[in-house]
Amino acid sequence: MPESAVARAAISLIGMPGSGKSTVGRHVAKHLGLPFIDSDQVIERRIGCSIRDYFETQGEAAFRNVEQAVIDEVTQLGGHVVATGGGAVLREANRGALHSRTTVVYLRSTPEDLARRLRHDNHRPLLQGSTDPLHRLRALYQERDPLYRRTAHFVIETGRPSVHTLVNMVLMQLELAGLVPVATEPRAPHP
Ligand code: S3P
């Protein structure tokens, strides 16, 4: 497969907060030699404050409007790996843009695993103030898992493997689908 095929590959990662989209996405991008974009970081640059503060002052709907504009832009770039926010799949327009313009990988985690990973987190507005984060995560998961599945081309079960293993699972899936060239040597973990 010509290298230019990788250069055109547009890959996006979706999944619940704490599923590892940004970490895995950054490593996958490095392995493929593609630029990485975290759509939440693009949003924060645009709104000029943290997403958490924006939620508090402007409300969720205003945040979703900015998110939709950013998803629309970043999915048109091609040749990038994009990590999205956990709620990006809530709007149909985002699901359509992601699915039709990029190869979408859903990093699926159970609410139990997510609760364990997010137990010290105080950045995610939808989990703040909840006395029972696991209950909240279960509700979010129930609503969103069907949307993630509908949007994704591939589902990767994250379980509890290392980042390196997860990155390899994503790369192997992309290779099997013929979307990126097959690695000829074992992949060393990227720094
Ligand atoms: C959100 C997830 C966040 C961020 C915003 C809303 C959500 O991204 O976009 O706080 O609705 O689940 P992460 O998935 O990176 O936490």
Residues whose N, C-alpha, C, O or C-beta is under 5 A from the ligand:
A	BS01	S3P	G15 M16 P17 G18 D40 I51 T84 G85 G86 G87 R124 P125
